[in-house]
Amino acid sequence: MRKIYVHPLPVRIWHWINAFGFVALIVTGVQIRYVDLIGLMSFKAAVSVHNAIGFILIGNFFVWFLFYLFSDKIKVYHPELSPVKYFRGSFRQLQYYGYGIFKGDPNPHHVSAYHKFNPLQSMTYQIIMLLLVPLQFVTGVVLWDLGHFAGAVEWFGGVRVVATVHVLLFIFFTGFIFIHPYLASLAHTPGAHFKAMFTGYEEVEGTPQEERPGA
């Protein structure tokens, strides 16, 4: 077993702010939608906290976006694979998650500094981070000030449409909060990936492969 530096400090900071922030958004969002269900705070306080955390996460998103956009770490989302190899790799990963892992088969993906995501993760995270998260933020900002963004509300099709999209994405991210830690626990030890998101170092098996510098 050897260690490789996979998660740079800016990514780790972004990750944990994002993780705790989304949990807080979910809790305050439920409080806003179902006023009497949780009772942690008043409706007005829940709205204020929800809005404040939302703007913090919007800023945090741009930290993530600019870091990857202006560094060579963008390669972790765009592995040098042909489309055919990319989708074959995704299918193999689905087979592994679906039944291979229960038979004790080895993970078909081997982590390295510039290939920390398997093809399935790479595709999924790009959809989430470049489409679903921005859409959640946009609908949230529109709902934050309906008067100022009246034109956007009309363009979307009305307040009901904006609110429905926001709630549906809320449901998706709530499910993701549960699924993501489960998948993260499927390492050689249940806590290995969690530890790596604090230290930056992933533990991998095998002999060192040639890595580009600057990890």
Stockholm file with secondary structure:
# STOCKHOLM 1.0

chainA/1-215         MRKIYVHPLPVRIWHWINAFGFVALIVTGVQIRYVDLIGLMSFKAAVSVHNAIGFILIGNFFVWFLFYLFSDKIKVYHPELSPVKYFRGSFRQLQYYGYGIFKGDPNPHHVSAYHKFNPLQSMTYQIIMLLLVPLQFVTGVVLWDLGHFAGAVEWFGGVRVVATVHVLLFIFFTGFIFIHPYLASLAHTPGAHFKAMFTGYEEVEGTPQEERPGA
#=GR chainA/1-215 SS CEEEECSCHHHHHHHHHHHHHHHHHHHHHHHHHSTTTSCSSCHHHHHHHHHHHHHHHHHHHHHHHHHHHTSGGGGGTSCSCCHHHHHHHHHHHHHIIIIIGGGTCCCSCCCCTTCCSCHHHHHHHHHIIIIIHHHHHHHHHHHHTTTTTHHHHHHHTCHHHHHHHHHHHHHHHHHHHHHHHHHHTCSSSTTHHHHHHHHSEEEECSSCCCCCSCC
#=GC SS_cons         CEEEECSCHHHHHHHHHHHHHHHHHHHHHHHHHSTTTSCSSCHHHHHHHHHHHHHHHHHHHHHHHHHHHTSGGGGGTSCSCCHHHHHHHHHHHHHIIIIIGGGTCCCSCCCCTTCCSCHHHHHHHHHIIIIIHHHHHHHHHHHHTTTTTHHHHHHHTCHHHHHHHHHHHHHHHHHHHHHHHHHHTCSSSTTHHHHHHHHSEEEECSSCCCCCSCC
//
